[in-house]
Amino acid sequence: MDIFIKILFFILTFLSASFAGSIRGMVYGDSKSNPLAGVNISILNAYKGTTSDEKGLFILTGLEFGKQYKIQFSYIGYADTILFVEQAKDNPTPLEIILKSVPLRMKGIVVSEERESNRALNIQRLNPESIKNMPSAVEQDVVRALTYLPGVLQYNDLKGDITLRGSPPYQTQFLIDGMEIYYPWHMFSVFGVFNLDAVGSVHSYNAGFPARYGGRSGGVIDITTSAFSAKKDLKINLSLASISAYYKQLHGKWGVMLSARKTYFDILSNFIYLIPFGFVDANLKLNYFISKTWNIEINGYANNDFFTIPPDQFTGNEKFDFGRFFKTFVRGEDNWGNLALGLKLKYAKNNIFGQLRLYRTTYYMDISDFVDNLLVDYTVNPALGIRFNENIFLTGGMQYKNIHQNYRWGYAGSSDMKDIYPALAYPFRINASQDLYTGYFDFDIKAGNLLLQPGLRLTSYQNNWYHEERFSVRYFLSERTQLYGHAGRYVQFGFAPFQNMEFTIGTPLLFMKRPSLTNHLSVGIEKQLNPVINSRLDVYYKSVADLPENKGDFRYDVKTYQADIAGLDLFILKEKGYLTWQLSYSFLKTQVNDVNHSYPLDWDIAHNISFLSGIMVGKGWYFNMGFFFHSGLPYTPVTAAYYGITERDYYFNKQLVYGSYNSERLPNYLRFDFAVRKLYRFDTFDMFLKVQVINAFYRDNVTRIDWEEYYWNASRFSAKGTDNDGVKLGAPIIPSVGLEFIFR
């Protein structure tokens, strides 16, 4: 395997070529110090287009010599630019396009899809201005916004776990500026930890993600903070949950971006009856443009949740305490969160792109004497890209990752363990460290109307090498129709045990003795139905080997199964005009194959429908509506319940007899949300007022049944309590209001 690594770096270091023919160039925002990634570049008098890469570079190929082309450059937040360019026979001078930033005039669209020709399979993209228009609980949430995209499911209003195409939630990787975040939630999964003001774009990879991503087999949520521009940005947001501030500006060769968010809950708990809880998060990005070819970037991220009073001491009758008020303004008695710090050194010249990335991320949780978790991740990632000509592009690199875990849950005599981990009623402690060595490469090969993208990732884990082959293809059938497909193998090295709760308490990610392997096959068609409506249909199949039984006693060798996952995703989008809408439908079928029987996974939702629409009316009025429906989740029924009495002390022992695992279904889920947003303009700033309601019809959506509570209500001695005992419901009706100030 060392030979492979040497050969890979030999190729990346010594091979190069030059551009030939076609039209190429760079796209910038406001100044040449701000290359823009993801700019939509279209030839209006020919069906051709592309997007700029992360360096702002683009290439348009297959053009006729001597013909003049009308090229449009479009990017959210910048004015559209149109150029007339004639294709010369010799190698033309690269274009340098500088887009001018303009105030956004959203027309109601809240979620959009990005078609990138530099990736064969679809990349679903969210932009922050779209998310702001979206109905949400109390304040806009980057992670929950993903549920409007096809194949992205969230099966519990309170438990924010995300599943991508039927994969377990822990198989989804969250990245911010390339740094992995291991617990992406505030308030035990009520809010996401990512401050929307600092976000530039959100990419969701359900399948076909490049070989540079690894370690998780379900999918990737790649979040990038906002790019720098010559214009200074200053924003302040007020919601019922928090206050946030954002600042970004270029100072000569320096770029500075800062954002911070702080909740009110801990402050209000000093005056009124509230759980003494709070959270804070912050983003930092520093850029120094050393020269036209060299750039250094420092990224920082931190979030902290805390109880101002230990949970076992909270009675609800606490009085105001000035000392506790100031002591716990940022950090309280019990804390959990993430801390990440990264360094990037970037190089770009002609056809060669290089990057060295170093980062350290920490996940921690310290709650009284019950939980003491610590995960530390050190990562080194050199990478290099070479464009040999307009048809061949190669990227590759290496990655070293050291992960150290030190977990402690429970204490002697603890009665809470079983409430969290049903199969584990005793305390546990895990102290382990793991090294992972990885080499990878991705090819982009264009041949006429065909785009081929082979990739390979090799990882050393516990003295064994694991290979992940990936191959994607896209064929341009006509001006409005594209066919695509993907086949890939993905390796998952860790898993998270199941928690029997409505919320998610930072479940430790545990190493597996034998990693889980997923083979993924997907085919699809993308068709432009008319100039303003696009559609996409995907059919996929996953075969998962060595899927852990996450409900077992994970202190010892974990039992594993084989699972089959199949599904269909349909997406129709109208993204232009004053009325915009999108419709998403997903079909999912999962099956775990045990020795004795088969059953669906806990998040098996057969039918999932989401609809989103927006309209702009008059001067600055934005109306948005969201609708969710999905079929009921599977659950395990109880066939009998009785008391057993021990002979020694006549203790009444509760006994439940369960039926076949996940053989029944909960009622269907239905939710309607709406939001109204009004823009007010003043001399020095703009102000948005937003009013929104979640679950406007106040529907009681059942998320889970706690059978022990259902049959054995502690308040009385009876075989069965009221119908509501043990039936866990989703979010109630949640109205909220917020303000956003944008200073000019």
Buried (B, 14 or more C-beta within 10 A) or exposed (E): EEEEBEEBBEBBEEEEEEBEBBBBBBBBBBEEBBBBBBBBBBBEEBEBBBBBBBBBBBBBBEBEEEEEBEBBBBBBBBEEBEEEBEBEEEEBEBBEBBBEBEEBEBBBBBBBBBBBBBBBBBBBBBBBBBBBBBBBBBBBBBBBBBBBBBBBBBBBBBBBBBBBBBBBBBBBBBBBBBBBBBBBBBBBBBBBBBBBBBBBBBBBBBBBBBBBBBBBBBBBBBBBBBBBBBBEBBBBBBBEBBBBBBBBBBEEEEBBBBBBBBBBBBBEBBEEEBBBBBBBBBBBBBBEBEEEEBBBBBBBBBBBBBBBBBBEEBEEEBEEEEEBBEEBBEBBBBBBBBBBBBBBBBBBEBBBBBBBBBBBBBBBBBBBEBBBBBBBBBBEBBBBBBBBBBBBBBBBBBBBBBBBBBBBBBBEEBEBBBBBBBBBBEBBEBEEEBEBBBBBBBBBBBEEEEBBBBBBBBBBBBEEEBEBBBBBBBBBEEEBEBBBBBBBBBBBBBBBBBBBBBBBBBBBBBBBEBBBBBBBBBBBBBBBEEEEBBBBBBBBBBBBBBBBBBBBBBBEEBBBBEBBBBBBBBBBBBBEEEBBBBBBBBBBBBBBEEEEEBBBBBBBBBEBBBBBBBBBEEEBEBBBBBBBBBBBBBBBBBEEBEEEEEEEEEEEEEEBEEEEBBBEBBEEBBBBBBBBBBBEEEEEBBBBBBEBBBBBEEBEBBBBBBBBBBBBBEEEEEEEBEEEBBBBBBBEEBEBEBBBBBEE
